[in-house]
Amino acid sequence: MNPDAVRALDSLKYEVAQELGLTRGGGEDDLRANLDQRKWEIAEELGLADKIRTVGWPNMTSRECGLVGGHLGGRLGGQMVKRMIELAETLLAQNMR
């Protein structure tokens, strides 16, 4: 993935997390650490942590990652998608003029 795109998505994630009250203003690094910690807690609860430690996140199935993500950030991810759609609609409208 393009490094600029990664930074932009991280900024969007932090902005949305602030709006949802998921961060206490500690910065993007604190948000990332908090989300990673929570992700591992959920993986433990779902019985997936040992497999993740063995094969790594990139080798987990989409379904397994979705289980963790759904428990972790359904609201966060949903709001990010909503914002990206709004941005795309705005850009398309501007280009149509």
JOSULHU-V202809 format. One record per backbone hydrogen bond with DSSP energy under -0.5 kcal/mol. CO is the residue of the C=O (numbers start at 0). NH is the residue of the N-H. Records with the same first field share a line. If there is no record, write none. Layout:
CO=NH ; NH
This chain:
1=5
2=6
3=7
4=8
5=9
6=10
7=11
8=12
9=13
10=14
11=15
12=16
13=17
14=18
15=19
16=21 ; 22
17=20
26=30
27=31
28=32
29=33
30=34
31=35
32=36
33=37
34=38
35=39
36=40
37=41
38=42
39=43
40=44
41=45
42=47 ; 48
43=46
47=51
48=52
49=53
50=54 ; 55
51=55
55=58
56=59
60=64
61=65
62=66
63=67
64=68
65=69
66=70
67=71
68=72
69=73
72=76
73=77
74=78
75=79
76=80
77=81
78=82
79=83
80=84
81=85
82=86
83=87
84=88
85=89
86=90
87=91
88=92
89=93
90=94
91=95
92=96
93=96
